[in-house]
Amino acid sequence: MWTTGAAVMYAESDSLGGGLFHKMSLGGDQWRLTAAAFTADLRYDYFGIGGSPDLAIPLRQDVDLALAGALYAVAENLYVGLQGMVSRTETRLDIPGDLLPPGVTPPQLGIEVGLVTLKPRLVYDSRDDEFFPRNGWLVEGGLALSRDSWGSDVDYERHQWAGNYYRAITDHGTLALRAATEYVGGDAPFFVYPAFGAGSDLRGYQTGTYRDRFLFATQAEWRQTFGKRWGAVAFAGVGTVGPDFAGWERTLPSAGVGVRWVVAPKNGLRLRFDVAWGRDDNEFYLSIGEAF
């Protein structure tokens, strides 16, 4: 058995929602299957395309999403597969009532977008452990295609590639390295554009502060364990976003430290608390599992 999932609920800052996520393997890890469905009510600041941390528009975004995918082992540690996703998203202004004059109600202006995507995937996974790898590689790539001919409201392509490398340097110390890049072409809605803060590349940035068609990030993390339950990390990285593929518009640094507590000693699943500093500010993170 590769791994299994469970129902999850989340309440993160100004985001509320719930959903179901499940992963499993069949045939001695010959097949890896993934399925998920969730709904979310997201409230966040939109900083525009490019990078403008001083100017923001408050938005509210309702999302309903379902996806399913399968990977098949064509060689040792090498998988190919396909993932499909269907979503409906409504985005509108989120202006607090106390900021408006008495008796004035903001118009319910909103943009609703339906997306249907198919994503061929390629995965190479030689990690010695899923939750806390100490040796091995995880390389993932995919091309998400959205076309109106199969029910999507817009046509676009999203290229995603990432590679993680893990090496046990000492009995209790592990070096983890990561490089990731994304590029969006076509008429993709703004929330499909890659953005720092939306994932683990890079930490230290408010979600969406730097968003554009192209994203690249690389980072290194030292992971030290203390006994069976506790650990600490230190990490640093650098990245960029830009309108053109492989264009380096600005240098965005990241650095931070964190504490780990093992929630499930049997499989090494950890509770993660990080503080990270970026170009403009600092951010705090509390979640289950390592950043990458």
C-alpha positions as CSV (number, residue, x, y, z in Angstrom):
1,M,0.0,0.0,0.0
2,W,1.4,3.4,-1.1
3,T,-0.7,5.6,1.1
4,T,-4.3,6.3,2.1
5,G,-6.2,9.5,2.6
6,A,-9.1,10.6,4.7
7,A,-11.8,13.2,5.0
8,V,-10.3,16.6,5.9
9,M,-11.8,19.9,7.0
10,Y,-9.9,23.2,7.1
11,A,-10.2,26.7,8.5
12,E,-7.2,28.7,7.5
13,S,-7.1,32.5,8.2
14,D,-10.1,33.9,6.3
15,S,-10.7,30.7,4.3
16,L,-13.4,28.2,5.2
17,G,-14.3,24.9,3.6
18,G,-14.2,21.2,3.7
19,G,-13.6,18.3,1.5
20,L,-12.5,14.7,0.9
21,F,-9.1,13.6,-0.3
22,H,-8.0,10.0,-0.9
23,K,-4.8,8.3,-2.3
24,M,-4.2,4.6,-2.6
25,S,-2.1,2.1,-4.6
26,L,-3.1,-1.2,-6.2
27,G,-1.2,-4.2,-7.6
28,G,1.9,-3.8,-5.4
29,D,2.2,-0.1,-6.2
30,Q,1.7,-0.7,-10.0
31,W,-1.2,1.8,-9.9
32,R,-1.5,5.0,-7.9
33,L,-4.9,6.5,-7.7
34,T,-6.0,9.9,-6.4
35,A,-9.5,11.4,-5.9
36,A,-10.6,14.6,-4.2
37,A,-13.6,16.9,-3.9
38,F,-14.0,20.1,-1.8
39,T,-15.8,23.3,-1.5
40,A,-14.1,26.5,-0.2
41,D,-15.0,30.1,0.7
42,L,-11.8,32.1,0.2
43,R,-11.1,35.7,1.2
44,Y,-7.8,37.2,0.2
45,D,-6.1,40.3,-1.3
46,Y,-5.5,40.6,-5.0
47,F,-2.2,42.4,-5.8
48,G,-2.5,42.3,-9.6
49,I,-0.3,40.5,-12.1
50,G,3.4,41.0,-11.6
51,G,4.0,42.3,-8.1
52,S,2.6,45.2,-6.2
53,P,2.7,44.4,-2.4
54,D,1.5,47.9,-1.5
55,L,-1.7,47.9,-3.6
56,A,-4.4,45.3,-2.9
57,I,-8.1,44.6,-3.7
58,P,-10.0,42.4,-1.3
59,L,-11.7,39.5,-3.0
60,R,-14.0,36.7,-2.0
61,Q,-13.9,33.5,-4.0
62,D,-16.2,30.5,-3.8
63,V,-14.8,27.3,-5.2
64,D,-16.3,23.9,-5.9
65,L,-13.9,21.3,-7.3
66,A,-13.5,17.6,-8.0
67,L,-10.6,15.7,-9.5
68,A,-9.5,12.2,-10.1
69,G,-6.3,10.8,-11.5
70,A,-4.3,7.6,-12.0
71,L,-0.6,6.8,-12.4
72,Y,0.8,3.6,-13.9
73,A,4.3,2.3,-13.3
74,V,6.1,1.8,-16.6
75,A,9.5,1.1,-15.0
76,E,11.0,1.0,-11.5
77,N,10.0,4.3,-9.7
78,L,8.7,5.8,-13.0
79,Y,5.0,6.5,-13.5
80,V,2.9,8.0,-16.2
81,G,-0.8,8.9,-16.0
82,L,-3.7,11.3,-16.4
83,Q,-5.6,13.6,-14.1
84,G,-9.0,15.2,-14.7
85,M,-10.5,18.2,-12.9
86,V,-13.8,20.0,-12.9
87,S,-14.4,23.2,-11.0
88,R,-16.7,26.2,-10.7
89,T,-15.4,29.4,-9.3
90,E,-17.1,32.7,-8.5
91,T,-14.9,35.7,-7.6
92,R,-16.3,39.1,-6.4
93,L,-15.2,42.1,-4.4
94,D,-15.2,41.7,-0.6
95,I,-15.7,45.2,0.8
96,P,-16.5,45.3,4.5
97,G,-19.7,47.2,5.3
98,D,-18.2,49.4,7.9
99,L,-16.0,51.0,5.3
100,L,-19.0,52.3,3.3
101,P,-21.2,55.3,4.0
102,P,-24.5,54.5,5.8
103,G,-27.2,53.1,3.5
104,V,-24.7,52.2,0.7
105,T,-24.6,48.6,-0.4
106,P,-21.8,47.5,-2.8
107,P,-23.0,45.9,-6.0
108,Q,-22.7,42.1,-6.2
109,L,-20.3,42.2,-9.1
110,G,-18.9,38.8,-9.7
111,I,-17.1,36.7,-12.3
112,E,-18.0,33.0,-12.6
113,V,-15.7,30.6,-14.4
114,G,-16.1,26.9,-15.1
115,L,-13.0,24.9,-15.8
116,V,-12.5,21.4,-17.1
117,T,-8.9,20.3,-17.4
118,L,-7.0,17.2,-18.5
119,K,-3.5,16.8,-17.2
120,P,-1.0,14.2,-18.5
121,R,1.5,13.5,-15.7
122,L,5.0,12.1,-15.3
123,V,6.4,11.1,-11.9
124,Y,9.7,9.6,-10.8
125,D,9.7,8.7,-7.1
126,S,12.6,6.9,-5.4
127,R,12.1,8.4,-1.9
128,D,12.6,6.0,1.0
129,D,9.6,7.5,2.8
130,E,6.6,9.5,1.8
131,F,6.1,11.7,4.9
132,F,9.8,12.2,6.0
133,P,12.2,11.1,3.2
134,R,15.9,11.0,4.0
135,N,17.1,9.7,0.6
136,G,15.9,9.7,-2.9
137,W,14.2,11.8,-5.6
138,L,10.7,13.0,-6.3
139,V,10.4,14.5,-9.8
140,E,6.9,15.5,-11.0
141,G,5.7,17.1,-14.3
142,G,2.5,17.8,-16.0
143,L,0.6,19.8,-18.6
144,A,-2.9,20.9,-17.6
145,L,-5.0,21.6,-20.7
146,S,-8.3,23.5,-20.6
147,R,-10.5,23.6,-23.7
148,D,-14.0,25.0,-24.4
149,S,-14.5,22.0,-26.7
150,W,-14.8,19.7,-23.6
151,G,-16.8,22.1,-21.4
152,S,-14.4,24.7,-20.1
153,D,-15.2,28.4,-20.3
154,V,-11.6,29.3,-21.3
155,D,-8.7,27.8,-23.2
156,Y,-5.3,27.7,-21.5
157,E,-2.3,25.5,-20.8
158,R,-0.4,25.2,-17.5
159,H,3.0,23.6,-17.4
160,Q,4.3,22.4,-14.0
161,W,7.6,20.8,-13.2
162,A,9.3,20.2,-9.8
163,G,12.2,18.2,-8.5
164,N,13.0,17.3,-4.9
165,Y,16.2,15.6,-3.7
166,Y,16.8,14.2,-0.2
167,R,20.1,13.1,1.3
168,A,20.8,11.8,4.8
169,I,24.1,13.6,5.8
170,T,24.2,12.5,9.4
171,D,22.3,10.0,11.5
172,H,19.8,12.8,12.5
173,G,20.3,15.4,9.8
174,T,18.8,15.5,6.3
175,L,19.5,17.9,3.4
176,A,16.4,18.6,1.3
177,L,16.6,20.5,-2.0
178,R,13.9,21.6,-4.4
179,A,13.5,23.4,-7.7
180,A,10.2,24.2,-9.3
181,T,8.8,26.1,-12.3
182,E,5.4,26.9,-13.8
183,Y,4.2,28.6,-16.9
184,V,0.6,29.5,-17.9
185,G,-0.3,30.3,-21.5
186,G,-3.6,31.2,-23.2
187,D,-6.7,32.8,-21.6
188,A,-6.2,31.5,-18.1
189,P,-8.1,33.4,-15.3
190,F,-5.9,35.2,-12.8
191,F,-6.3,32.7,-10.1
192,V,-4.7,30.0,-12.2
193,Y,-1.5,32.0,-12.6
194,P,1.3,30.7,-10.4
195,A,1.9,32.8,-7.3
196,F,4.2,32.7,-4.3
197,G,2.5,32.1,-1.0
198,A,0.0,29.6,-2.6
199,G,2.3,26.6,-2.0
200,S,5.8,25.8,-0.6
201,D,7.6,28.0,-3.2
202,L,8.7,30.3,-1.6
203,R,7.8,30.7,2.1
204,G,7.8,34.3,3.5
205,Y,5.3,35.8,1.0
206,Q,1.6,36.6,1.4
207,T,-0.4,34.6,-1.1
208,G,-0.5,36.3,-4.5
209,T,1.8,39.2,-3.7
210,Y,3.9,38.1,-6.7
211,R,1.9,36.5,-9.4
212,D,2.5,36.1,-13.2
213,R,2.5,33.7,-16.1
214,F,6.0,32.3,-15.2
215,L,7.4,31.3,-11.8
216,F,10.7,29.7,-10.8
217,A,11.9,28.9,-7.3
218,T,14.7,26.9,-5.7
219,Q,15.4,26.3,-2.1
220,A,17.4,24.2,0.4
221,E,16.3,23.0,3.8
222,W,18.3,21.3,6.6
223,R,16.2,19.0,8.8
224,Q,17.5,18.0,12.2
225,T,15.7,15.5,14.5
226,F,16.0,15.4,18.3
227,G,14.8,12.1,19.8
228,K,11.6,10.4,18.5
229,R,9.3,13.4,18.7
230,W,11.0,16.7,18.0
231,G,12.9,18.3,15.2
232,A,14.0,21.7,13.7
233,V,14.7,23.1,10.3
234,A,16.4,26.0,8.7
235,F,15.8,26.9,5.0
236,A,16.6,29.5,2.4
237,G,15.7,30.0,-1.3
238,V,15.3,32.4,-4.1
239,G,12.8,32.8,-7.0
240,T,11.1,35.0,-9.5
241,V,7.9,35.6,-11.4
242,G,7.6,37.2,-14.9
243,P,5.3,37.6,-17.9
244,D,7.6,35.5,-20.2
245,F,8.8,32.0,-20.0
246,A,12.3,31.7,-18.4
247,G,12.3,35.5,-17.8
248,W,14.0,36.7,-14.6
249,E,12.1,39.9,-13.7
250,R,13.1,40.4,-10.1
251,T,15.0,38.5,-7.4
252,L,12.8,37.3,-4.5
253,P,14.7,35.8,-1.5
254,S,13.3,33.6,1.2
255,A,14.8,32.4,4.5
256,G,13.4,31.0,7.8
257,V,13.4,28.5,10.6
258,G,10.9,26.0,12.0
259,V,10.0,23.5,14.6
260,R,8.7,20.0,14.1
261,W,6.7,17.6,16.3
262,V,5.9,14.0,15.2
263,V,2.2,13.5,15.3
264,A,2.3,9.9,14.2
265,P,5.6,8.1,15.2
266,K,4.6,5.0,13.2
267,N,4.8,6.8,9.8
268,G,6.8,9.9,10.7
269,L,4.0,12.4,10.0
270,R,4.9,15.8,11.5
271,L,3.2,19.0,12.6
272,R,5.1,21.9,11.0
273,F,5.5,25.4,12.4
274,D,7.7,27.8,10.3
275,V,8.5,31.5,10.3
276,A,9.9,32.8,7.1
277,W,11.1,36.2,5.8
278,G,10.6,37.3,2.2
279,R,11.4,40.5,0.3
280,D,8.7,42.6,1.9
281,D,7.5,40.9,5.1
282,N,7.4,37.7,7.2
283,E,4.8,34.9,7.4
284,F,4.0,32.2,9.8
285,Y,2.9,28.6,8.8
286,L,1.2,25.9,10.8
287,S,0.3,22.7,9.0
288,I,0.6,18.9,8.8
289,G,3.6,17.5,6.8
290,E,6.8,19.0,5.5
291,A,6.8,21.9,3.1
292,F,8.2,19.6,0.4
